[in-house]
Amino acid sequence: MATQPKKEDVSQTADSQQEATHTTVGWGGKIEEQYRKIREHAETYPYVWGSYILVYGGFGLWLTYRWRKLRKTEDRVRGLQERLRKLVEAEQLANSVSAKEQSTNPSSVTNKAPPSADK
């Protein structure tokens, strides 16, 4: 009987071990403790963690695919907007040049007969 530890000694030993794990210092100790818990859980329930990896990994891949597709579409739209802006600028420049020519040469405008005059 002397070789068997008492229940109180066993519970005190377990409590002291728990206190030692809970008294880890700073963020590093907390992170290590959480990592240890997760690793033990993953080793205990590998199929659960496999399903987590499958589901969330697939979700991450899908989000990555959609993100890249969105970025490519935005780049294509920016290019089209730039081309359109250049076309509009060229058209405005042509309109302003033709308006200046008409204002400097009023005889060409006055020599033309109105379209309703021949009716």
N, CA, C and O atoms as a GROMACS GRO file, in nm:
protein
  476
    1MET      N    1   0.080  -0.118   0.000
    1MET     CA    2   0.000   0.000   0.000
    1MET      C    3   0.085   0.126   0.000
    1MET      O    4   0.041   0.231  -0.046
    2ALA      N    5   0.204   0.116   0.049
    2ALA     CA    6   0.289   0.232   0.057
    2ALA      C    7   0.338   0.274  -0.082
    2ALA      O    8   0.372   0.390  -0.104
    3THR      N    9   0.340   0.178  -0.175
    3THR     CA   10   0.389   0.211  -0.308
    3THR      C   11   0.281   0.276  -0.394
    3THR      O   12   0.314   0.342  -0.493
    4GLN      N   13   0.156   0.261  -0.361
    4GLN     CA   14   0.050   0.322  -0.439
    4GLN      C   15   0.030   0.468  -0.395
    4GLN      O   16   0.019   0.496  -0.276
    5PRO      N   17   0.025   0.558  -0.490
    5PRO     CA   18   0.003   0.698  -0.452
    5PRO      C   19  -0.143   0.719  -0.414
    5PRO      O   20  -0.233   0.652  -0.465
    6LYS      N   21  -0.163   0.812  -0.326
    6LYS     CA   22  -0.299   0.842  -0.283
    6LYS      C   23  -0.369   0.921  -0.392
    6LYS      O   24  -0.306   0.979  -0.479
    7LYS      N   25  -0.502   0.922  -0.384
    7LYS     CA   26  -0.580   0.997  -0.482
    7LYS      C   27  -0.546   1.146  -0.475
    7LYS      O   28  -0.542   1.213  -0.578
    8GLU      N   29  -0.522   1.195  -0.358
    8GLU     CA   30  -0.492   1.337  -0.341
    8GLU      C   31  -0.360   1.370  -0.408
    8GLU      O   32  -0.347   1.476  -0.471
    9ASP      N   33  -0.260   1.281  -0.396
    9ASP     CA   34  -0.130   1.305  -0.458
    9ASP      C   35  -0.142   1.305  -0.611
    9ASP      O   36  -0.079   1.387  -0.679
   10VAL      N   37  -0.223   1.213  -0.664
   10VAL     CA   38  -0.241   1.204  -0.810
   10VAL      C   39  -0.311   1.330  -0.860
   10VAL      O   40  -0.271   1.386  -0.962
   11SER      N   41  -0.414   1.374  -0.790
   11SER     CA   42  -0.487   1.493  -0.835
   11SER      C   43  -0.399   1.618  -0.822
   11SER      O   44  -0.408   1.709  -0.904
   12GLN      N   45  -0.314   1.621  -0.717
   12GLN     CA   46  -0.225   1.737  -0.702
   12GLN      C   47  -0.121   1.739  -0.814
   12GLN      O   48  -0.085   1.846  -0.864
   13THR      N   49  -0.072   1.621  -0.851
   13THR     CA   50   0.025   1.613  -0.959
   13THR      C   51  -0.038   1.658  -1.091
   13THR      O   52   0.024   1.732  -1.168
   14ALA      N   53  -0.160   1.614  -1.118
   14ALA     CA   54  -0.230   1.654  -1.240
   14ALA      C   55  -0.257   1.804  -1.239
   14ALA      O   56  -0.242   1.872  -1.341
   15ASP      N   57  -0.297   1.857  -1.122
   15ASP     CA   58  -0.322   2.001  -1.112
   15ASP      C   59  -0.194   2.081  -1.135
   15ASP      O   60  -0.197   2.185  -1.201
   16SER      N   61  -0.084   2.032  -1.081
   16SER     CA   62   0.042   2.105  -1.098
   16SER      C   63   0.087   2.102  -1.245
   16SER      O   64   0.143   2.199  -1.295
   17GLN      N   65   0.061   1.990  -1.315
   17GLN     CA   66   0.095   1.982  -1.457
   17GLN      C   67   0.007   2.078  -1.538
   17GLN      O   68   0.055   2.143  -1.630
   18GLN      N   69  -0.122   2.085  -1.504
   18GLN     CA   70  -0.211   2.176  -1.574
   18GLN      C   71  -0.171   2.321  -1.549
   18GLN      O   72  -0.175   2.405  -1.639
   19GLU      N   73  -0.133   2.350  -1.424
   19GLU     CA   74  -0.090   2.486  -1.392
   19GLU      C   75   0.038   2.521  -1.468
   19GLU      O   76   0.055   2.634  -1.513
   20ALA      N   77   0.127   2.423  -1.482
   20ALA     CA   78   0.251   2.447  -1.555
   20ALA      C   79   0.222   2.477  -1.702
   20ALA      O   80   0.287   2.561  -1.762
   21THR      N   81   0.123   2.408  -1.758
   21THR     CA   82   0.091   2.434  -1.898
   21THR      C   83   0.016   2.566  -1.912
   21THR      O   84   0.028   2.632  -2.015
   22HIS      N   85  -0.062   2.605  -1.813
   22HIS     CA   86  -0.138   2.729  -1.820
   22HIS      C   87  -0.054   2.850  -1.784
   22HIS      O   88  -0.092   2.963  -1.815
   23THR      N   89   0.058   2.831  -1.720
   23THR     CA   90   0.140   2.945  -1.680
   23THR      C   91   0.249   2.976  -1.783
   23THR      O   92   0.347   3.043  -1.751
   24THR      N   93   0.231   2.926  -1.906
   24THR     CA   94   0.330   2.958  -2.008
   24THR      C   95   0.328   3.108  -2.031
   24THR      O   96   0.223   3.173  -2.026
   25VAL      N   97   0.445   3.162  -2.057
   25VAL     CA   98   0.463   3.305  -2.059
   25VAL      C   99   0.443   3.360  -2.199
   25VAL      O  100   0.497   3.307  -2.296
   26GLY      N  101   0.364   3.466  -2.209
   26GLY     CA  102   0.353   3.543  -2.332
   26GLY      C  103   0.280   3.473  -2.444
   26GLY      O  104   0.219   3.367  -2.428
   27TRP      N  105   0.288   3.539  -2.560
   27TRP     CA  106   0.219   3.489  -2.679
   27TRP      C  107   0.279   3.359  -2.728
   27TRP      O  108   0.207   3.270  -2.774
   28GLY      N  109   0.408   3.347  -2.720
   28GLY     CA  110   0.474   3.227  -2.769
   28GLY      C  111   0.424   3.102  -2.698
   28GLY      O  112   0.398   3.000  -2.762
   29GLY      N  113   0.410   3.110  -2.568
   29GLY     CA  114   0.361   2.996  -2.491
   29GLY      C  115   0.217   2.963  -2.524
   29GLY      O  116   0.179   2.846  -2.533
   30LYS      N  117   0.136   3.067  -2.543
   30LYS     CA  118  -0.005   3.044  -2.578
   30LYS      C  119  -0.017   2.980  -2.715
   30LYS      O  120  -0.100   2.892  -2.737
   31ILE      N  121   0.066   3.026  -2.806
   31ILE     CA  122   0.062   2.970  -2.941
   31ILE      C  123   0.107   2.824  -2.940
   31ILE      O  124   0.047   2.739  -3.005
   32GLU      N  125   0.213   2.796  -2.865
   32GLU     CA  126   0.261   2.658  -2.855
   32GLU      C  127   0.155   2.567  -2.794
   32GLU      O  128   0.135   2.454  -2.839
   33GLU      N  129   0.088   2.616  -2.691
   33GLU     CA  130  -0.017   2.538  -2.625
   33GLU      C  131  -0.133   2.510  -2.721
   33GLU      O  132  -0.182   2.397  -2.728
   34GLN      N  133  -0.174   2.611  -2.794
   34GLN     CA  134  -0.283   2.593  -2.890
   34GLN      C  135  -0.242   2.497  -3.001
   34GLN      O  136  -0.321   2.413  -3.044
   35TYR      N  137  -0.118   2.509  -3.048
   35TYR     CA  138  -0.067   2.418  -3.151
   35TYR      C  139  -0.067   2.274  -3.100
   35TYR      O  140  -0.104   2.182  -3.173
   36ARG      N  141  -0.026   2.256  -2.976
   36ARG     CA  142  -0.023   2.121  -2.918
   36ARG      C  143  -0.164   2.062  -2.913
   36ARG      O  144  -0.184   1.945  -2.945
   37LYS      N  145  -0.260   2.144  -2.872
   37LYS     CA  146  -0.399   2.096  -2.864
   37LYS      C  147  -0.452   2.058  -3.002
   37LYS      O  148  -0.516   1.954  -3.018
   38ILE      N  149  -0.425   2.142  -3.099
   38ILE     CA  150  -0.473   2.115  -3.235
   38ILE      C  151  -0.407   1.990  -3.291
   38ILE      O  152  -0.473   1.909  -3.355
   39ARG      N  153  -0.277   1.975  -3.267
   39ARG     CA  154  -0.206   1.858  -3.317
   39ARG      C  155  -0.262   1.730  -3.254
   39ARG      O  156  -0.282   1.630  -3.324
   40GLU      N  157  -0.287   1.732  -3.124
   40GLU     CA  158  -0.344   1.614  -3.058
   40GLU      C  159  -0.481   1.582  -3.115
   40GLU      O  160  -0.514   1.466  -3.136
   41HIS      N  161  -0.562   1.686  -3.139
   41HIS     CA  162  -0.696   1.664  -3.193
   41HIS      C  163  -0.687   1.609  -3.335
   41HIS      O  164  -0.764   1.520  -3.372
   42ALA      N  165  -0.594   1.660  -3.414
   42ALA     CA  166  -0.577   1.612  -3.552
   42ALA      C  167  -0.530   1.468  -3.554
   42ALA      O  168  -0.572   1.390  -3.640
   43GLU      N  169  -0.444   1.430  -3.460
   43GLU     CA  170  -0.398   1.291  -3.453
   43GLU      C  171  -0.509   1.200  -3.405
   43GLU      O  172  -0.515   1.083  -3.443
   44THR      N  173  -0.598   1.252  -3.321
   44THR     CA  174  -0.708   1.171  -3.268
   44THR      C  175  -0.817   1.154  -3.373
   44THR      O  176  -0.874   1.046  -3.385
   45TYR      N  177  -0.848   1.260  -3.449
   45TYR     CA  178  -0.958   1.258  -3.545
   45TYR      C  179  -0.907   1.297  -3.685
   45TYR      O  180  -0.935   1.407  -3.732
   46PRO      N  181  -0.833   1.207  -3.751
   46PRO     CA  182  -0.774   1.245  -3.881
   46PRO      C  183  -0.878   1.267  -3.992
   46PRO      O  184  -0.856   1.350  -4.081
   47TYR      N  185  -0.990   1.195  -3.989
   47TYR     CA  186  -1.090   1.210  -4.095
   47TYR      C  187  -1.160   1.345  -4.085
   47TYR      O  188  -1.196   1.405  -4.187
   48VAL      N  189  -1.181   1.392  -3.965
   48VAL     CA  190  -1.241   1.524  -3.947
   48VAL      C  191  -1.151   1.631  -4.005
   48VAL      O  192  -1.197   1.721  -4.076
   49TRP      N  193  -1.022   1.621  -3.976
   49TRP     CA  194  -0.928   1.721  -4.025
   49TRP      C  195  -0.909   1.709  -4.175
   49TRP      O  196  -0.887   1.809  -4.244
   50GLY      N  197  -0.916   1.588  -4.225
   50GLY     CA  198  -0.911   1.570  -4.370
   50GLY      C  199  -1.027   1.637  -4.440
   50GLY      O  200  -1.011   1.698  -4.545
   51SER      N  201  -1.146   1.624  -4.380
   51SER     CA  202  -1.262   1.690  -4.440
   51SER      C  203  -1.250   1.842  -4.430
   51SER      O  204  -1.290   1.914  -4.521
   52TYR      N  205  -1.194   1.892  -4.319
   52TYR     CA  206  -1.169   2.037  -4.307
   52TYR      C  207  -1.080   2.085  -4.420
   52TYR      O  208  -1.108   2.186  -4.485
   53ILE      N  209  -0.971   2.011  -4.442
   53ILE     CA  210  -0.875   2.050  -4.545
   53ILE      C  211  -0.941   2.045  -4.682
   53ILE      O  212  -0.921   2.134  -4.764
   54LEU      N  213  -1.019   1.941  -4.707
   54LEU     CA  214  -1.085   1.926  -4.836
   54LEU      C  215  -1.184   2.040  -4.861
   54LEU      O  216  -1.184   2.102  -4.967
   55VAL      N  217  -1.269   2.067  -4.763
   55VAL     CA  218  -1.374   2.168  -4.780
   55VAL      C  219  -1.314   2.308  -4.787
   55VAL      O  220  -1.338   2.382  -4.882
   56TYR      N  221  -1.236   2.343  -4.687
   56TYR     CA  222  -1.183   2.480  -4.683
   56TYR      C  223  -1.074   2.502  -4.788
   56TYR      O  224  -1.058   2.614  -4.838
   57GLY      N  225  -1.001   2.398  -4.822
   57GLY     CA  226  -0.903   2.409  -4.929
   57GLY      C  227  -0.972   2.431  -5.063
   57GLY      O  228  -0.928   2.513  -5.144
   58GLY      N  229  -1.079   2.356  -5.087
   58GLY     CA  230  -1.156   2.376  -5.210
   58GLY      C  231  -1.218   2.514  -5.216
   58GLY      O  232  -1.220   2.578  -5.321
   59PHE      N  233  -1.268   2.560  -5.103
   59PHE     CA  234  -1.326   2.694  -5.097
   59PHE      C  235  -1.219   2.800  -5.125
   59PHE      O  236  -1.245   2.897  -5.196
   60GLY      N  237  -1.100   2.780  -5.070
   60GLY     CA  238  -0.990   2.873  -5.096
   60GLY      C  239  -0.949   2.873  -5.242
   60GLY      O  240  -0.922   2.979  -5.298
   61LEU      N  241  -0.944   2.755  -5.304
   61LEU     CA  242  -0.911   2.748  -5.446
   61LEU      C  243  -1.015   2.818  -5.531
   61LEU      O  244  -0.981   2.889  -5.626
   62TRP      N  245  -1.142   2.800  -5.498
   62TRP     CA  246  -1.249   2.865  -5.573
   62TRP      C  247  -1.239   3.017  -5.559
   62TRP      O  248  -1.254   3.089  -5.657
   63LEU      N  249  -1.214   3.065  -5.437
   63LEU     CA  250  -1.200   3.209  -5.416
   63LEU      C  251  -1.081   3.265  -5.493
   63LEU      O  252  -1.089   3.374  -5.550
   64THR      N  253  -0.971   3.191  -5.495
   64THR     CA  254  -0.854   3.234  -5.571
   64THR      C  255  -0.885   3.242  -5.719
   64THR      O  256  -0.846   3.337  -5.786
   65TYR      N  257  -0.956   3.143  -5.770
   65TYR     CA  258  -0.994   3.143  -5.911
   65TYR      C  259  -1.081   3.264  -5.944
   65TYR      O  260  -1.056   3.334  -6.042
   66ARG      N  261  -1.182   3.289  -5.862
   66ARG     CA  262  -1.273   3.402  -5.887
   66ARG      C  263  -1.198   3.535  -5.874
   66ARG      O  264  -1.224   3.627  -5.951
   67TRP      N  265  -1.108   3.546  -5.778
   67TRP     CA  266  -1.032   3.669  -5.758
   67TRP      C  267  -0.947   3.700  -5.882
   67TRP      O  268  -0.944   3.813  -5.930
   68ARG      N  269  -0.877   3.598  -5.932
   68ARG     CA  270  -0.793   3.619  -6.050
   68ARG      C  271  -0.877   3.653  -6.172
   68ARG      O  272  -0.838   3.737  -6.253
   69LYS      N  273  -0.991   3.588  -6.186
   69LYS     CA  274  -1.080   3.617  -6.299
   69LYS      C  275  -1.130   3.761  -6.291
   69LYS      O  276  -1.138   3.829  -6.393
   70LEU      N  277  -1.164   3.807  -6.172
   70LEU     CA  278  -1.208   3.944  -6.152
   70LEU      C  279  -1.097   4.042  -6.189
   70LEU      O  280  -1.122   4.142  -6.256
   71ARG      N  281  -0.976   4.014  -6.146
   71ARG     CA  282  -0.863   4.103  -6.176
   71ARG      C  283  -0.838   4.109  -6.327
   71ARG      O  284  -0.812   4.217  -6.380
   72LYS      N  285  -0.846   3.995  -6.396
   72LYS     CA  286  -0.827   3.995  -6.541
   72LYS      C  287  -0.936   4.076  -6.610
   72LYS      O  288  -0.909   4.150  -6.705
   73THR      N  289  -1.059   4.062  -6.564
   73THR     CA  290  -1.170   4.138  -6.621
   73THR      C  291  -1.150   4.287  -6.598
   73THR      O  292  -1.173   4.368  -6.688
   74GLU      N  293  -1.108   4.324  -6.478
   74GLU     CA  294  -1.084   4.466  -6.450
   74GLU      C  295  -0.973   4.521  -6.538
   74GLU      O  296  -0.984   4.634  -6.587
   75ASP      N  297  -0.867   4.444  -6.559
   75ASP     CA  298  -0.759   4.489  -6.646
   75ASP      C  299  -0.808   4.509  -6.789
   75ASP      O  300  -0.772   4.607  -6.855
   76ARG      N  301  -0.891   4.415  -6.836
   76ARG     CA  302  -0.945   4.426  -6.971
   76ARG      C  303  -1.035   4.550  -6.984
   76ARG      O  304  -1.030   4.621  -7.084
   77VAL      N  305  -1.116   4.575  -6.882
   77VAL     CA  306  -1.205   4.692  -6.884
   77VAL      C  307  -1.123   4.820  -6.882
   77VAL      O  308  -1.156   4.916  -6.952
   78ARG      N  309  -1.016   4.825  -6.802
   78ARG     CA  310  -0.930   4.944  -6.799
   78ARG      C  311  -0.869   4.971  -6.936
   78ARG      O  312  -0.862   5.086  -6.979
   79GLY      N  313  -0.826   4.867  -7.005
   79GLY     CA  314  -0.770   4.883  -7.139
   79GLY      C  315  -0.873   4.937  -7.237
   79GLY      O  316  -0.844   5.026  -7.317
   80LEU      N  317  -0.995   4.882  -7.230
   80LEU     CA  318  -1.101   4.930  -7.318
   80LEU      C  319  -1.139   5.074  -7.287
   80LEU      O  320  -1.165   5.153  -7.378
   81GLN      N  321  -1.141   5.110  -7.159
   81GLN     CA  322  -1.171   5.248  -7.121
   81GLN      C  323  -1.064   5.343  -7.173
   81GLN      O  324  -1.096   5.454  -7.216
   82GLU      N  325  -0.940   5.301  -7.168
   82GLU     CA  326  -0.830   5.384  -7.219
   82GLU      C  327  -0.843   5.404  -7.369
   82GLU      O  328  -0.826   5.516  -7.418
   83ARG      N  329  -0.873   5.297  -7.442
   83ARG     CA  330  -0.893   5.309  -7.587
   83ARG      C  331  -1.009   5.402  -7.619
   83ARG      O  332  -1.000   5.484  -7.709
   84LEU      N  333  -1.118   5.387  -7.543
   84LEU     CA  334  -1.236   5.472  -7.565
   84LEU      C  335  -1.203   5.618  -7.534
   84LEU      O  336  -1.247   5.707  -7.607
   85ARG      N  337  -1.128   5.643  -7.430
   85ARG     CA  338  -1.091   5.779  -7.394
   85ARG      C  339  -1.007   5.842  -7.505
   85ARG      O  340  -1.027   5.958  -7.539
   86LYS      N  341  -0.914   5.766  -7.562
   86LYS     CA  342  -0.831   5.818  -7.670
   86LYS      C  343  -0.915   5.846  -7.795
   86LYS      O  344  -0.894   5.947  -7.862
   87LEU      N  345  -1.011   5.757  -7.825
   87LEU     CA  346  -1.098   5.780  -7.940
   87LEU      C  347  -1.182   5.906  -7.922
   87LEU      O  348  -1.198   5.984  -8.016
   88VAL      N  349  -1.235   5.927  -7.802
   88VAL     CA  350  -1.316   6.045  -7.774
   88VAL      C  351  -1.232   6.171  -7.785
   88VAL      O  352  -1.277   6.271  -7.841
   89GLU      N  353  -1.109   6.167  -7.732
   89GLU     CA  354  -1.020   6.283  -7.743
   89GLU      C  355  -0.990   6.315  -7.889
   89GLU      O  356  -0.990   6.432  -7.928
   90ALA      N  357  -0.964   6.212  -7.969
   90ALA     CA  358  -0.935   6.233  -8.112
   90ALA      C  359  -1.057   6.291  -8.182
   90ALA      O  360  -1.044   6.381  -8.266
   91GLU      N  361  -1.175   6.242  -8.150
   91GLU     CA  362  -1.297   6.293  -8.212
   91GLU      C  363  -1.322   6.438  -8.171
   91GLU      O  364  -1.361   6.520  -8.254
   92GLN      N  365  -1.301   6.470  -8.044
   92GLN     CA  366  -1.319   6.608  -7.999
   92GLN      C  367  -1.218   6.700  -8.066
   92GLN      O  368  -1.251   6.813  -8.102
   93LEU      N  369  -1.095   6.654  -8.084
   93LEU     CA  370  -0.993   6.732  -8.151
   93LEU      C  371  -1.032   6.758  -8.297
   93LEU      O  372  -1.017   6.869  -8.347
   94ALA      N  373  -1.082   6.654  -8.364
   94ALA     CA  374  -1.125   6.669  -8.503
   94ALA      C  375  -1.243   6.766  -8.513
   94ALA      O  376  -1.248   6.848  -8.604
   95ASN      N  377  -1.337   6.757  -8.420
   95ASN     CA  378  -1.452   6.847  -8.419
   95ASN      C  379  -1.408   6.991  -8.395
   95ASN      O  380  -1.459   7.083  -8.459
   96SER      N  381  -1.315   7.010  -8.304
   96SER     CA  382  -1.270   7.146  -8.275
   96SER      C  383  -1.192   7.204  -8.393
   96SER      O  384  -1.201   7.324  -8.419
   97VAL      N  385  -1.115   7.121  -8.464
   97VAL     CA  386  -1.040   7.167  -8.581
   97VAL      C  387  -1.138   7.205  -8.692
   97VAL      O  388  -1.120   7.308  -8.756
   98SER      N  389  -1.239   7.123  -8.715
   98SER     CA  390  -1.337   7.154  -8.820
   98SER      C  391  -1.418   7.277  -8.784
   98SER      O  392  -1.455   7.354  -8.872
   99ALA      N  393  -1.448   7.298  -8.657
   99ALA     CA  394  -1.520   7.417  -8.614
   99ALA      C  395  -1.434   7.542  -8.634
   99ALA      O  396  -1.486   7.646  -8.673
  100LYS      N  397  -1.306   7.532  -8.609
  100LYS     CA  398  -1.216   7.646  -8.632
  100LYS      C  399  -1.206   7.678  -8.780
  100LYS      O  400  -1.204   7.795  -8.819
  101GLU      N  401  -1.200   7.575  -8.864
  101GLU     CA  402  -1.194   7.597  -9.009
  101GLU      C  403  -1.320   7.666  -9.058
  101GLU      O  404  -1.313   7.756  -9.142
  102GLN      N  405  -1.434   7.626  -9.008
  102GLN     CA  406  -1.560   7.687  -9.050
  102GLN      C  407  -1.570   7.831  -9.002
  102GLN      O  408  -1.624   7.916  -9.073
  103SER      N  409  -1.518   7.860  -8.885
  103SER     CA  410  -1.525   7.996  -8.834
  103SER      C  411  -1.427   8.088  -8.907
  103SER      O  412  -1.454   8.208  -8.918
  104THR      N  413  -1.315   8.037  -8.957
  104THR     CA  414  -1.218   8.118  -9.029
  104THR      C  415  -1.259   8.136  -9.176
  104THR      O  416  -1.217   8.233  -9.238
  105ASN      N  417  -1.339   8.047  -9.231
  105ASN     CA  418  -1.381   8.054  -9.371
  105ASN      C  419  -1.534   8.062  -9.376
  105ASN      O  420  -1.599   7.962  -9.406
  106PRO      N  421  -1.595   8.179  -9.348
  106PRO     CA  422  -1.741   8.188  -9.345
  106PRO      C  423  -1.802   8.187  -9.483
  106PRO      O  424  -1.923   8.164  -9.494
  107SER      N  425  -1.728   8.210  -9.590
  107SER     CA  426  -1.784   8.212  -9.724
  107SER      C  427  -1.835   8.074  -9.766
  107SER      O  428  -1.934   8.065  -9.839
  108SER      N  429  -1.770   7.970  -9.721
  108SER     CA  430  -1.814   7.836  -9.758
  108SER      C  431  -1.947   7.803  -9.693
  108SER      O  432  -2.027   7.726  -9.746
  109VAL      N  433  -1.971   7.861  -9.577
  109VAL     CA  434  -2.098   7.837  -9.508
  109VAL      C  435  -2.208   7.918  -9.572
  109VAL      O  436  -2.320   7.868  -9.585
  110THR      N  437  -2.182   8.044  -9.614
  110THR     CA  438  -2.286   8.130  -9.668
  110THR      C  439  -2.321   8.094  -9.812
  110THR      O  440  -2.433   8.124  -9.854
  111ASN      N  441  -2.233   8.033  -9.888
  111ASN     CA  442  -2.261   7.998 -10.027
  111ASN      C  443  -2.355   7.879 -10.038
  111ASN      O  444  -2.419   7.860 -10.142
  112LYS      N  445  -2.364   7.800  -9.936
  112LYS     CA  446  -2.449   7.683  -9.941
  112LYS      C  447  -2.594   7.725  -9.929
  112LYS      O  448  -2.629   7.811  -9.848
  113ALA      N  449  -2.677   7.664 -10.007
  113ALA     CA  450  -2.820   7.692 -10.000
  113ALA      C  451  -2.881   7.609  -9.889
  113ALA      O  452  -2.836   7.496  -9.866
  114PRO      N  453  -2.979   7.661  -9.820
  114PRO     CA  454  -3.045   7.582  -9.716
  114PRO      C  455  -3.116   7.462  -9.778
  114PRO      O  456  -3.166   7.472  -9.890
  115PRO      N  457  -3.121   7.351  -9.708
  115PRO     CA  458  -3.181   7.229  -9.766
  115PRO      C  459  -3.328   7.244  -9.792
  115PRO      O  460  -3.380   7.172  -9.878
  116SER      N  461  -3.399   7.331  -9.727
  116SER     CA  462  -3.542   7.346  -9.748
  116SER      C  463  -3.574   7.439  -9.865
  116SER      O  464  -3.691   7.451  -9.901
  117ALA      N  465  -3.475   7.506  -9.925
  117ALA     CA  466  -3.498   7.603 -10.031
  117ALA      C  467  -3.537   7.536 -10.163
  117ALA      O  468  -3.609   7.598 -10.241
  118ASP      N  469  -3.496   7.417 -10.190
  118ASP     CA  470  -3.525   7.353 -10.318
  118ASP      C  471  -3.661   7.283 -10.319
  118ASP      O  472  -3.697   7.225 -10.421
  119LYS      N  473  -3.735   7.287 -10.216
  119LYS     CA  474  -3.865   7.223 -10.214
  119LYS      C  475  -3.972   7.311 -10.270
  119LYS      O  476  -4.088   7.272 -10.276
   0.00000   0.00000   0.00000
